[in-house]
């Protein structure tokens, strides 16, 4: 793998002392490091080491992929650097030298992203990477799932695969590159493995499939498919979609298989050039003689347990455990210590054969169900009324309690990763406590299984969430598994969907999920599948004894997420596509139960519903709100119970109810105010009272005028009758002008009083005017109004009539004929005035609208009398009143 070039400046050593003659693979210099004899020339300089590397290049989805080995990580059993554009991944494989007694494969896959891959220093206190992040755990699972089934049966040596991102351009997600690099490293190593595999990512943009899409392309894609396979069988599937139909998903899977196999041949060629010879490892195999003996002792009793549907999960487990103990006693009496060490594995193998043969031959399962039958379902929402949303979902013995917590945009989770969005506002956290299986255990922080199951349920529900611009809240779902007997992740999907509806979140549709299993009958000689059965809604025992766990979630319209895990060395793609239809039928049954419980977002009563307000301010105003070191902001949060989030000109207030929100906004308004909007409702304090109105201070020190005409729908004689200095009032902004003057109104927030045909009731008394001829005409009008009704403000009112009504009343009224010429002569100039004034009605209306009401009443106060001068303050602003005041003013002049 390497060669040495030495620049000799002294006589070389004898050939029999050379490093190559001693069998060393690599050296750092041409000398042995022995002190030169006295009088010899000076020691030679260090030689130049040439690292021999091997490289393969090929094209996948119009992008060039490279595989290189031999340059770095040379001490590992196998190492490969895979490159795509500027992204490079190093994958290494190491295997333990000794084999400890165990009955499982201790395979560990570690994926790590370090910030140096993008030229950054970690933003942590120690300025270095710490514990594995959630994304790193998910990528490790993504590599593990397709690789684990291909190790030979009985190979129980400890194996560690490490994938490190050396550089990243941010365009490609390194996860599938790491999976392909791990496959190539295993092919180069001396570890027995049945690969290689190919892993591919597909997207769909505008109805067209995109191979190896970039991160930007994935943002606009309605399909995110990761597919792993060998040359002819499927190994792993991971799907996130926006309600893709089963037909379209099956077509995408078939296309993904054709693209994924392009990774296989380059790995084989690279292994042929630079791979190590596979070692002979000891395999812990079960002898047929042992299996026959265990079957003779336990098969009949095991079959009786599996054929009795009355057994529950724990009753069945206890019965099987008793059978295993009886078999163990027989071997202990015989003193067969070698068989005792692998006896649990042998008993489990016998159980597996019995269950699988009965399901294939009879079509019945351990709990008595048919192969396509879904367990009984129980749904309940609003289980915890004090929370934003909650729901319980039970399917058989599997049960999940899901709760919803709403938060502000600032509560979103920060994602410190090389690729992808910086924040995540929708989270589903899955918890699998020990009590859900009736066991004793410890809680030890992040668990790979919990992270994987929670992410799958999160993907399933994300497709139906409203867009951020319509629903800016951060949403957290907590799925607490209360009991586990198969497919708790799909129970989390169903419970989470109902809980979101219970919280009032406008989902597009309900999402349900179900797990599909598979039982196969394989020919031992050829490894081909002779017969198989697809199983719907599998139990925990069926998951353990079966070949496949295919979790599929979606709505009535299509699939939103799916995940395939298998135990054998691959499953034909045709069987996988056939399973999609079984899952769709089961999903529709589950959706029927969920929709009967809740089929639309619940209307919140406001008691426990979260309130969120987003306000825009200048950065200077927000700095004054925050105060030194955020002291003022924290004080507001402590006093009100609300939470404040400040971000570049935006203030977001989150409160648990409307009362807390009002209190927090009041505090903010007092400090910095907010933008005045016409139609907005504000609270303020009266600072001064004038004859024409009052000035109110509000919104962080701003002043507005509250005119006396805007105090009430009823006439007001004095401002002081309604307001006083220091009074705290709620009013509405009705207008602002270019100079920044603000006009406020109280009556805009008051209900309008109901009124009859006559808007201004008056006392039943004839109006008389001393000297005006027009007044004499008015004095002869018959009284047609209702008796007076006492006003709330005790202000007398007058009846107002038009000039046309006055003329009609004059004609119908008995008048002295002798006086008629005199009145007519007196009326001539007035009638002429009427004709000219009617043309100016519109202009006078505009003038009167801008004229203070008190000034108008002062002009005509000497003309209108009702026994004594009427003190009227506020008249209706209409054409009739405007014309009447114009006539009276002209007569007075």
C-alpha positions in Angstrom: 0.0 0.0 0.0 3.0 2.3 0.4 6.5 2.7 -0.8 9.6 4.5 0.5 11.9 6.7 -1.5 15.2 7.4 0.3 17.7 10.1 -0.6 21.0 8.5 0.4 23.7 10.9 1.6 25.7 8.1 3.3 26.5 4.6 2.7 23.3 2.4 2.9 22.8 -0.3 5.4 23.3 -3.9 4.4 20.4 -5.4 2.6 19.7 -7.9 5.3 19.1 -5.1 7.8 16.7 -3.1 5.6 13.1 -2.5 7.0 11.6 -4.4 4.0 13.7 -7.4 4.7 12.4 -7.4 8.2 8.8 -7.5 7.0 7.7 -4.0 8.0 4.9 -2.5 5.9 5.8 1.2 6.3 8.7 3.2 7.7 9.5 6.9 8.3 13.2 6.8 7.3 15.7 4.6 5.6 17.9 4.0 8.6 17.5 1.7 11.6 18.1 4.5 14.1 21.4 2.9 15.3 24.2 5.3 16.2 26.7 5.7 13.4 30.3 4.6 14.2 32.8 7.3 15.1 34.3 8.9 12.1 31.4 8.1 9.8 29.6 10.8 7.8 26.6 12.7 9.3 23.3 11.0 9.7 21.0 10.9 6.6 18.0 13.1 6.4 14.4 11.9 6.6 13.0 10.1 3.6 9.9 11.1 1.6 6.9 8.9 2.2 4.6 8.3 -0.7 1.1 7.1 0.2 -0.4 4.9 -2.3 -4.1 5.5 -2.6 -6.9 4.0 -4.8 -9.8 5.9 -6.2 -13.1 5.3 -8.0 -15.2 7.9 -9.7 -18.8 7.4 -10.9 -21.9 9.5 -11.6 -25.2 9.4 -9.8 -28.0 11.9 -10.6 -25.8 14.1 -12.8 -23.3 14.5 -9.9 -19.8 12.9 -9.7 -19.1 10.8 -6.6 -15.6 9.7 -5.6 -14.4 6.8 -3.4 -10.9 7.0 -2.1 -8.9 4.8 0.3 -5.2 4.4 1.4 -4.4 8.0 2.2 -5.8 8.5 5.7 -7.0 6.3 8.6 -4.7 3.4 7.5 -4.8 1.5 10.8 -8.5 0.9 10.7 -9.8 -2.4 9.4 -11.3 -0.4 6.6 -11.5 3.3 5.7 -13.0 5.3 2.9 -13.3 9.0 2.0 -16.4 9.6 -0.1 -16.8 13.0 -1.8 -19.6 14.7 -3.6 -18.8 18.3 -4.8 -17.1 19.9 -1.8 -18.6 17.6 0.8 -16.2 14.8 2.0 -17.0 12.0 4.5 -14.6 9.7 6.3 -16.0 6.3 7.3 -13.9 3.8 9.2 -14.6 0.2 10.4 -12.9 -1.6 13.3 -13.6 -5.0 14.8 -12.7 -6.4 18.2 -10.0 -9.1 18.2 -11.6 -11.3 20.8 -15.1 -12.7 21.1 -16.9 -12.3 24.4 -19.8 -14.7 25.2 -23.0 -13.1 23.9 -26.1 -13.8 21.8 -26.4 -10.6 19.8 -24.3 -8.4 17.5 -22.8 -5.4 19.4 -22.7 -3.1 16.4 -22.1 0.6 17.2 -22.5 3.4 14.6 -21.3 6.9 15.5 -21.9 9.8 13.2 -20.3 13.1 14.0 -20.4 16.6 12.5 -17.7 19.0 13.7 -17.9 22.7 13.0 -14.4 22.8 11.4 -16.1 21.2 8.4 -17.5 24.6 7.5 -14.7 26.7 8.9 -16.4 27.6 12.1 -15.6 27.4 15.8 -18.3 25.9 18.1 -20.3 28.4 19.9 -20.0 26.6 23.3 -18.3 27.5 26.5 -15.5 25.1 25.9 -15.4 25.9 22.2 -15.5 22.2 21.3 -18.1 19.6 20.4 -19.8 17.8 23.2 -22.4 15.0 23.5 -24.0 13.7 20.3 -26.8 16.0 19.0 -30.2 14.7 18.0 -29.3 14.9 14.3 -26.2 12.9 14.8 -28.1 10.2 16.6 -30.6 10.1 13.7 -27.9 9.8 11.1 -26.3 7.0 13.1 -29.6 5.1 13.0 -29.9 5.8 9.3 -26.5 4.0 8.7 -27.2 1.2 11.2 -30.6 0.1 9.9 -29.5 -1.1 6.4 -26.1 -2.5 7.4 -27.0 -4.6 10.5 -29.1 -7.3 8.7 -26.2 -8.2 6.3 -23.8 -9.5 9.0 -23.7 -13.3 9.1 -25.9 -15.1 11.5 -23.9 -16.0 14.7 -21.3 -13.2 14.2 -21.2 -11.6 17.6 -17.9 -9.8 17.6 -18.0 -6.1 18.5 -17.9 -3.9 15.5 -17.7 -0.1 15.4 -18.4 2.1 12.4 -17.5 5.8 12.7 -18.5 8.4 10.1 -17.0 11.9 10.3 -17.8 14.9 8.1 -14.5 16.3 7.0 -15.9 19.2 4.9 -19.3 20.4 3.9 -20.5 22.9 1.4 -23.9 23.1 2.9 -25.6 22.0 -0.3 -25.8 18.2 0.2 -26.9 16.5 3.3 -24.0 14.3 4.4 -26.2 11.5 5.9 -26.6 9.3 2.8 -23.0 9.9 1.8 -22.0 8.6 5.2 -24.1 5.5 4.7 -22.5 4.7 1.3 -19.1 5.4 2.8 -19.7 3.0 5.6 -20.7 0.3 3.1 -17.5 0.8 1.1 -15.4 0.7 4.3 -17.0 -2.6 5.3 -16.2 -4.0 1.8 -12.6 -3.0 2.2 -12.2 -4.4 5.7 -11.6 -8.0 6.8 -14.9 -8.2 8.6 -17.4 -10.6 7.1 -20.4 -8.8 5.7 -23.0 -9.5 3.0 -22.9 -6.1 1.2 -22.4 -3.8 -0.5 -25.5 -1.6 -0.4 -26.5 1.6 -2.2 -28.3 4.5 -0.5 -30.0 7.2 -2.5 -32.1 10.3 -1.7 -35.0 11.4 -4.0 -37.2 14.5 -4.1 -40.2 15.5 -6.2 -40.5 19.1 -7.4 -43.5 20.0 -9.6 -44.3 16.3 -10.1 -40.8 15.4 -11.3 -38.4 13.2 -9.4 -35.0 14.7 -8.5 -32.1 12.4 -7.7 -29.7 13.6 -5.0 -31.5 17.0 -4.5 -29.8 19.8 -2.7 -31.0 21.3 0.6 -32.6 24.2 -1.3 -34.4 21.8 -3.6 -35.7 19.8 -0.7 -37.4 22.9 0.7 -39.7 23.0 -2.3 -40.1 19.2 -2.6 -43.2 17.4 -1.6 -41.3 14.1 -1.2 -38.2 13.3 0.8 -37.3 9.6 0.2 -34.2 7.8 1.4 -33.9 4.3 0.0 -31.3 1.6 0.7 -30.9 -1.7 -1.1 -28.7 -4.5 -2.3 -28.6 -5.4 -5.9 -32.0 -7.0 -5.9 -33.6 -6.5 -2.5 -34.8 -3.6 -0.3 -33.0 -2.9 2.9 -34.4 0.3 4.3 -36.9 3.0 3.5 -37.4 6.4 5.2 -40.1 8.7 3.8 -41.4 12.2 4.6 -44.1 13.5 2.2 -47.0 15.8 1.8 -49.8 13.3 1.3 -48.3 11.4 -1.6 -50.6 8.6 -2.9 -49.6 5.0 -2.5 -49.3 4.6 -6.3 -46.9 7.5 -6.6 -44.9 6.3 -3.7 -44.5 2.8 -5.2 -43.3 4.4 -8.4 -40.8 6.5 -6.6 -39.5 3.4 -4.7 -38.9 1.6 -8.0 -37.0 4.5 -9.5 -34.9 4.9 -6.3 -33.8 1.2 -6.6 -32.5 1.8 -10.0 -30.5 4.8 -8.8 -29.2 3.3 -5.6 -27.6 0.3 -7.3 -25.2 2.7 -9.1 -23.2 2.8 -5.8 -22.7 -0.9 -5.7 -20.3 -1.7 -8.6 -17.8 1.1 -7.7 -17.5 -0.4 -4.2 -16.9 -3.8 -5.6 -14.2 -2.5 -7.9 -12.5 -0.6 -5.1 -12.5 -3.6 -2.8 -11.0 -5.7 -5.6 -8.1 -3.3 -5.9 -7.5 -2.4 -2.2 -9.6 -4.6 0.0 -8.4 -7.0 2.6 -9.0 -10.7 2.7 -11.9 -11.6 4.9 -10.9 -13.2 8.2 -12.3 -16.4 9.6 -14.3 -15.5 12.6 -15.9 -17.9 15.1 -19.7 -17.9 14.6 -22.1 -18.9 17.4 -24.4 -21.2 15.6 -27.2 -23.4 17.0 -26.9 -27.0 16.1 -29.9 -28.8 14.6 -29.5 -31.5 17.3 -30.0 -28.9 20.0 -33.0 -27.4 18.3 -34.6 -30.8 17.9 -34.2 -31.6 21.5 -35.6 -28.2 22.7 -38.5 -28.7 20.2 -39.3 -32.1 21.6 -39.4 -30.7 25.2 -41.3 -27.4 24.5 -43.0 -27.3 21.1 -46.4 -28.7 22.3 -46.7 -26.4 25.3 -45.5 -23.4 23.3 -48.1 -24.0 20.6 -50.9 -24.3 23.2 -49.9 -20.9 24.5 -49.9 -19.3 21.1 -53.2 -20.8 20.0 -55.1 -19.6 23.1 -56.3 -16.0 22.3 -57.4 -15.5 26.0 -53.8 -14.9 27.0 -52.8 -11.3 27.4 -49.3 -9.9 26.9 -48.0 -10.6 30.4 -49.9 -13.8 30.8 -48.5 -15.1 27.6 -45.0 -14.0 28.5 -45.2 -15.6 31.9 -46.4 -19.0 30.4 -43.5 -19.0 27.9 -41.1 -18.1 30.7 -42.2 -21.1 32.7 -41.7 -23.4 29.7 -38.2 -22.1 29.2 -37.4 -22.7 32.9 -38.6 -26.3 32.7 -36.4 -26.9 29.6 -33.5 -25.4 31.4 -34.0 -27.8 34.4 -33.7 -30.8 32.0 -30.4 -29.6 30.7 -29.1 -28.9 34.2 -29.9 -32.4 35.3 -27.9 -33.7 32.3 -25.0 -31.4 33.1 -24.8 -30.1 29.5 -23.1 -26.8 30.3 -22.3 -26.0 26.6 -25.9 -26.1 25.7 -27.0 -24.2 28.7 -25.1 -21.1 27.5 -27.1 -20.9 24.3 -30.3 -22.4 25.6 -32.3 -19.1 25.7 -31.5 -18.5 22.0 -32.6 -22.1 21.1 -35.9 -21.7 23.0 -36.6 -18.4 21.2 -35.8 -20.0 17.8 -38.4 -22.8 18.5 -41.0 -20.2 19.5 -40.3 -18.3 16.3 -40.7 -21.4 14.1 -44.1 -22.3 15.7 -45.6 -18.8 15.4 -44.5 -18.3 11.8 -45.6 -21.7 10.6 -49.1 -21.2 12.1 -49.5 -17.8 10.6 -48.5 -19.0 7.1 -50.5 -22.2 7.2 -53.6 -21.2 9.1 -53.7 -17.4 8.7 -54.3 -16.8 12.4 -52.2 -14.9 14.9 -51.3 -15.3 18.6 -54.2 -13.1 19.8 -56.8 -14.8 17.5 -57.0 -12.0 14.9 -57.0 -12.4 11.2 -54.0 -11.2 9.3 -55.6 -7.9 8.2 -57.5 -7.1 11.4 -56.9 -4.0 13.5 -57.1 -4.2 17.2 -59.9 -2.4 19.2 -59.4 1.3 19.4 -60.2 3.9 22.1 -60.0 7.6 21.6 -60.4 10.5 24.1 -59.6 14.2 23.8 -59.5 17.0 26.4 -58.3 14.5 29.0 -56.3 17.3 30.7 -58.4 20.4 30.5 -55.8 22.7 32.1 -53.4 22.1 29.2 -53.5 23.6 25.7 -54.5 20.3 24.3 -54.4 16.6 25.2 -55.6 13.2 24.0 -55.4 9.5 24.8 -55.1 6.9 22.0 -55.3 3.2 22.7 -55.0 0.4 20.1 -55.2 -3.0 21.9 -52.9 -2.8 24.9 -50.7 -0.1 23.3 -51.6 3.3 24.7 -50.1 6.8 24.3 -51.0 10.1 26.2 -50.2 13.1 24.0 -50.1 16.7 25.2 -49.8 20.0 23.4 -47.8 23.0 24.6 -47.9 26.3 22.6 -45.2 28.9 22.7 -43.8 31.9 21.0 -41.6 31.9 17.9 -38.6 32.5 20.3 -39.3 29.1 21.9 -38.3 27.3 18.7 -35.6 24.7 19.0 -32.1 25.9 17.7 -30.5 23.4 15.4 -26.7 23.5 15.5 -26.0 21.4 12.4 -24.0 21.8 9.2 -27.1 21.7 6.9 -30.8 22.4 7.2 -32.8 25.2 8.9 -31.4 26.9 11.9 -34.6 26.5 14.0 -37.5 24.1 14.3 -40.8 25.4 15.5 -42.7 22.0 15.6 -41.4 19.3 17.9 -42.6 15.9 19.0 -40.8 14.4 21.9 -41.4 10.7 22.4 -40.9 9.1 25.8 -40.7 5.3 26.5 -40.6 4.9 30.3 -39.9 1.5 31.9 -43.3 1.2 33.5 -45.0 1.0 30.1 -43.6 -2.6 29.8 -43.9 -3.4 33.5 -40.2 -3.2 34.1 -37.7 -1.4 36.3 -35.2 0.8 34.6 -33.3 4.1 34.7 -33.8 7.3 32.8 -30.4 8.1 31.1 -31.1 11.1 28.9 -31.3 10.9 25.1 -32.1 7.5 23.8 -31.6 6.6 20.2 -34.8 4.6 20.0 -36.8 7.5 21.5 -35.3 10.0 19.2 -36.0 7.9 16.2 -39.6 7.1 17.0 -40.3 10.7 17.9 -38.8 12.0 14.7 -40.9 9.6 12.7 -44.1 10.8 14.3 -43.0 14.4 13.9 -42.5 14.0 10.2 -46.0 12.4 9.9 -47.8 15.3 11.6 -45.7 18.1 10.1 -47.3 17.7 6.7 -50.7 18.8 7.9 -49.6 21.7 10.1 -50.7 25.2 9.0 -48.0 27.5 7.5 -45.9 29.7 9.7 -47.4 32.9 8.4 -50.9 31.8 9.4 -49.9 30.1 12.6 -46.7 31.6 14.1 -46.8 29.6 17.4 -44.1 27.1 18.4 -45.7 23.7 19.0 -44.4 21.0 21.2 -46.1 17.6 21.5 -45.2 15.3 24.3 -46.0 11.6 23.7 -45.9 9.6 26.9 -46.2 5.9 26.2 -48.5 4.5 28.9 -48.4 0.9 27.7 -46.5 -0.8 25.0 -47.5 -3.9 23.0 -46.4 -2.9 19.5 -46.2 0.2 17.3 -46.1 2.9 20.0 -44.7 5.4 17.4 -47.9 5.1 15.3 -50.0 5.5 18.5 -48.1 8.7 19.0 -49.1 9.9 15.6 -52.8 9.2 16.2 -52.8 10.7 19.7 -50.8 13.7 18.5 -53.2 14.5 15.7 -56.2 14.4 18.1 -54.3 16.5 20.6 -53.5 19.1 18.0 -57.2 19.4 17.1 -58.0 19.6 20.8 -55.6 22.6 21.1 -57.6 24.4 18.3 -54.7 24.2 15.8 -56.2 24.3 12.3 -54.8 21.0 10.8 -55.6 20.2 7.2 -56.7 16.7 8.2 -56.3 14.0 10.7 -53.2 11.7 10.5 -53.2 8.1 11.6 -50.5 5.4 11.4 -50.2 1.6 11.5 -47.4 -0.9 11.5 -47.3 -3.7 8.9 -45.4 -6.9 9.5 -44.2 -9.8 7.3 -43.7 -13.5 7.9 -41.9 -15.5 5.2 -41.1 -19.1 4.5 -37.6 -19.2 3.0 -35.9 -22.1 1.2 -32.8 -22.9 3.3 -30.7 -24.0 0.3 -31.3 -21.1 -2.0 -32.5 -18.4 0.3 -35.5 -17.6 -1.9 -38.9 -16.8 -0.4 -41.3 -19.7 -1.0 -44.4 -18.2 0.7 -45.2 -15.1 2.8 -48.0 -13.4 4.8 -48.4 -9.6 5.3 -49.6 -8.8 8.8 -51.6 -5.7 9.7 -51.2 -3.9 13.1 -48.5 -6.2 14.6 -48.1 -7.0 18.3 -44.8 -6.6 20.1 -44.3 -10.4 19.9 -45.0 -10.4 16.2 -42.5 -7.6 15.7 -39.9 -9.7 17.5 -40.6 -13.0 15.7 -41.4 -11.5 12.2 -39.3 -10.2 9.4 -40.4 -6.7 8.8 -41.7 -3.6 10.7 -43.1 -1.2 8.1 -44.6 1.9 9.8 -46.8 3.9 7.5 -48.7 7.1 8.5 -50.9 9.4 6.5 -54.3 11.0 5.9 -57.2 9.9 3.8 -55.5 11.4 0.8 -52.0 9.9 1.1 -48.9 9.0 3.0 -47.1 11.6 5.1 -44.3 9.4 6.6 -43.1 5.9 6.6 -40.1 3.8 7.9 -39.1 0.3 7.0 -36.9 -1.9 9.2 -36.1 -5.5 8.4 -34.4 -8.5 10.0 -33.4 -10.7 7.0 -30.9 -9.8 4.4 -33.3 -7.9 2.2 -37.0 -8.1 1.1 -38.2 -8.0 -2.5 -39.5 -4.5 -3.4 -42.8 -6.0 -4.8 -43.7 -7.2 -1.3 -43.0 -3.7 0.1 -45.2 -2.1 -2.4 -48.0 -4.6 -1.7 -47.8 -3.6 1.9 -48.8 0.0 1.1 -52.4 -1.0 0.2 -52.8 -3.1 3.4 -51.7 -0.1 5.4 -54.1 2.3 3.6 -57.1 0.1 4.5 -56.1 -0.1 8.1 -55.4 3.6 8.3 -58.9 4.5 7.1 -60.4 2.3 9.8 -58.4 4.2 12.5 -59.3 7.6 11.0 -63.0 6.7 11.4 -62.6 6.3 15.1 -60.5 9.5 15.5 -62.9 11.6 13.5 -65.8 10.4 15.6 -64.0 11.7 18.7 -63.0 15.1 17.2 -63.2 16.1 13.5 -62.4 19.8 13.6 -60.2 22.2 15.7 -61.8 22.8 19.1 -63.0 26.3 19.8 -61.1 27.6 22.8 -63.0 29.3 25.6 -60.0 31.6 26.4 -59.4 30.2 30.0 -56.3 28.2 29.1 -55.8 29.2 25.5 -52.4 30.8 24.7 -52.4 34.4 23.5 -49.7 35.7 21.1 -49.2 39.3 19.9 -46.5 40.5 17.5 -45.8 44.2 17.5 -43.4 46.3 15.4 -41.1 48.9 16.9 -37.9 50.6 16.2 -34.8 49.1 17.6 -34.2 52.1 19.7 -37.6 51.7 21.3 -36.9 48.0 21.9 -33.6 48.8 23.6 -35.4 51.1 26.0 -37.9 48.4 26.7 -35.2 45.8 27.4 -33.3 48.1 29.7 -29.7 47.6 31.0 -28.8 43.9 30.8 -32.5 43.1 30.1 -33.5 44.2 33.6 -36.7 46.0 32.6 -37.8 43.2 30.3 -37.4 40.6 33.1 -39.3 42.9 35.5 -42.3 43.0 33.1 -42.2 39.2 32.8 -42.1 38.8 36.5 -45.0 41.2 37.2 -47.3 40.1 34.5 -46.5 36.4 34.0 -46.1 36.9 30.2 -43.0 36.2 28.2 -41.4 38.8 25.9 -39.2 38.0 22.9 -37.3 40.8 21.1 -35.9 40.3 17.6 -34.8 43.0 15.1 -37.7 45.4 15.3 -40.3 42.9 16.4 -41.7 42.4 19.9 -43.6 39.1 20.5 -45.7 38.8 23.7 -46.9 35.4 24.8 -49.4 35.1 27.6 -51.4 32.2 29.0 -54.7 34.0 28.8 -56.2 37.3 27.6 -56.0 38.9 31.1 -52.2 38.4 31.3 -51.9 39.7 27.7 -53.7 42.9 28.5 -51.6 43.5 31.5 -48.4 42.9 29.6 -49.4 45.2 26.7 -50.4 47.9 29.1 -46.9 47.8 30.7 -45.2 47.9 27.2 -47.5 50.7 26.1 -46.6 52.7 29.2 -42.9 52.4 28.5 -42.5 52.7 24.7 -46.1 52.9 23.3 -47.0 51.4 20.0 -47.9 52.6 16.5 -51.1 54.5 16.5 -53.6 52.9 14.2 -57.0 54.4 13.2 -59.6 52.1 14.7 -57.2 50.8 17.4 -58.4 50.7 21.0 -56.2 52.3 23.7 -56.2 53.0 27.4 -55.1 56.3 28.8 -55.4 58.9 31.6 -57.2 62.3 31.3 -54.6 65.0 31.8 -56.6 68.2 31.2 -60.2 69.3 30.5 -61.1 72.2 28.2 -64.5 73.7 27.2 -64.4 71.8 23.9 -63.1 68.4 25.1 -60.3 66.7 27.1 -56.7 65.7 26.4 -55.7 62.2 27.2 -52.2 60.8 27.7 -51.7 57.2 26.5 -49.5 54.9 24.6 -46.2 55.7 26.3 -46.7 59.5 26.7 -48.6 60.4 23.5 -51.4 63.0 23.7 -54.8 62.8 22.0 -57.9 65.1 21.9 -61.2 63.7 23.0 -63.7 66.2 21.7 -66.9 66.6 23.7 -69.0 65.5 20.7 -67.2 62.1 20.9 -68.0 61.6 24.6 -71.4 60.0 24.2 -74.2 59.4 21.7 -76.4 61.6 24.0 -75.8 65.4 24.1 -73.3 66.5 26.7 -73.4 70.0 28.2 -70.1 70.0 30.0 -67.1 67.8 29.6 -66.6 67.7 33.4 -70.0 66.0 33.7 -68.4 62.9 32.1 -64.7 63.1 32.7 -62.3 64.3 35.4 -58.6 64.7 35.5 -56.8 61.5 36.3 -59.6 59.2 35.1 -58.4 56.1 33.4 -60.5 55.4 30.2 -60.6 53.1 27.2 -61.1 54.9 23.9 -60.7 54.4 20.1 -58.5 56.3 17.7 -60.8 57.7 15.0 -58.4 59.9 13.0 -54.9 61.3 12.7 -53.6 64.1 10.6 -50.4 64.9 8.9 -49.2 67.0 11.9 -49.5 64.1 14.2 -52.7 65.2 16.0 -54.7 62.3 17.3 -58.5 62.3 17.6 -60.1 60.0 20.1 -63.6 58.8 20.7 -65.5 57.3 23.6 -68.8 56.8 21.9 -67.2 54.7 19.2 -66.9 51.9 21.7 -70.5 52.4 23.1 -73.6 50.8 21.6 -75.7 53.1 19.5 -79.1 53.9 21.1 -82.2 52.7 19.2 -84.3 55.6 17.9 -87.8 56.0 16.2 -88.7 58.2 13.3 -88.3 61.3 15.3 -84.7 61.7 16.4 -85.1 64.7 18.6 -88.1 64.6 21.0 -89.2 67.9 22.5 -91.7 69.2 25.0 -95.3 69.6 23.7 -95.2 73.4 23.5 -95.5 76.0 20.7 -92.2 77.6 19.9 -92.6 81.4 19.7 -90.2 84.1 18.5 -90.6 87.7 19.5 -89.9 89.8 16.4 -89.0 87.5 13.6 -91.6 87.0 10.9 -90.1 83.6 10.2 -90.5 82.9 13.9 -94.2 83.8 13.7 -94.6 81.2 10.9 -93.0 78.6 13.1 -95.2 79.6 16.0 -98.3 78.6 14.0 -97.0 75.0 13.4 -99.3 72.4 14.9 -97.7 70.3 17.6 -97.1 66.8 16.2 -94.3 65.5 18.4 -94.4 63.1 21.3 -94.3 64.3 24.9 -90.7 64.9 26.1 -88.6 62.0 27.4 -86.1 62.9 30.0 -82.5 62.7 28.7 -79.8 61.1 30.7 -78.0 64.4 30.7 -81.1 66.5 31.4 -80.6 68.6 28.3 -83.7 70.0 26.6 -84.2 69.4 22.9 -85.9 71.3 20.0 -87.7 70.2 16.9 -86.1 71.1 13.6 -88.1 71.4 10.4 -87.1 72.2 6.9 -88.3 75.3 5.0 -90.6 73.2 2.8 -92.3 71.8 5.8 -92.8 75.3 7.2 -94.4 76.5 3.9 -96.9 73.5 4.0 -97.7 74.2 7.6 -98.3 77.9 6.8 -100.8 77.1 4.0 -102.8 74.8 6.2 -102.8 77.1 9.2 -105.6 79.8 9.6 -103.9 83.2 9.2 -105.3 86.7 9.2 -105.7 87.9 5.6 -105.0 91.6 6.6 -101.7 90.7 7.9 -100.8 88.5 5.0 -99.4 91.3 2.6 -97.2 92.5 5.4 -95.9 89.0 6.1 -95.5 88.4 2.4 -93.6 91.6 2.0 -91.4 90.6 4.9 -90.9 87.2 3.5 -89.8 88.2 0.0 -86.2 88.8 0.8 -86.2 85.6 2.9 -87.5 83.5 0.1 -84.9 84.9 -2.2 -82.3 84.0 0.4 -83.7 80.5 0.6 -83.3 80.0 -3.1 -79.7 81.1 -3.1 -78.8 79.4 0.1 -80.1 76.0 -1.1 -77.3 76.0 -3.7 -74.7 76.4 -0.9 -76.0 73.5 1.2 -73.1 71.2 0.5 -70.5 73.9 1.2 -72.3 74.9 4.4 -72.4 71.3 5.5 -68.6 71.0 5.2 -68.2 74.3 7.0 -70.5 73.3 9.8 -68.7 70.0 10.2 -65.5 71.8 10.9 -67.1 74.5 13.2 -67.3 74.0 16.9 -70.8 73.2 18.0 -70.8 75.6 20.9 -70.0 78.6 18.5 -73.0 77.7 16.3 -75.3 77.5 19.3 -74.1 80.9 20.6 -75.0 82.5 17.2 -78.6 81.3 17.3 -79.2 81.2 21.0 -80.9 84.6 21.1 -83.4 83.6 18.3 -84.6 80.2 19.7 -86.5 80.5 22.9 -88.6 78.0 24.9 -90.0 80.2 27.5 -86.4 81.0 28.3 -83.2 80.5 26.3 -82.5 76.9 25.6 -79.1 75.7 26.4 -78.5 73.0 23.7 -75.0 71.8 23.1 -74.9 69.0 20.5 -77.2 68.7 17.4 -77.3 65.9 14.8 -75.0 66.6 11.8 -77.4 66.3 8.9 -78.6 68.4 6.0 -81.8 69.5 7.7 -80.0 70.9 10.7 -77.4 72.6 8.6 -80.1 74.4 6.5 -82.0 75.5 9.5 -79.0 77.1 11.2 -77.9 78.8 8.0 -81.4 80.5 7.7 -81.5 81.6 11.3 -77.9 83.0 11.2 -78.8 85.0 8.0 -82.0 86.4 9.6 -80.1 87.5 12.7 -77.6 89.4 10.6 
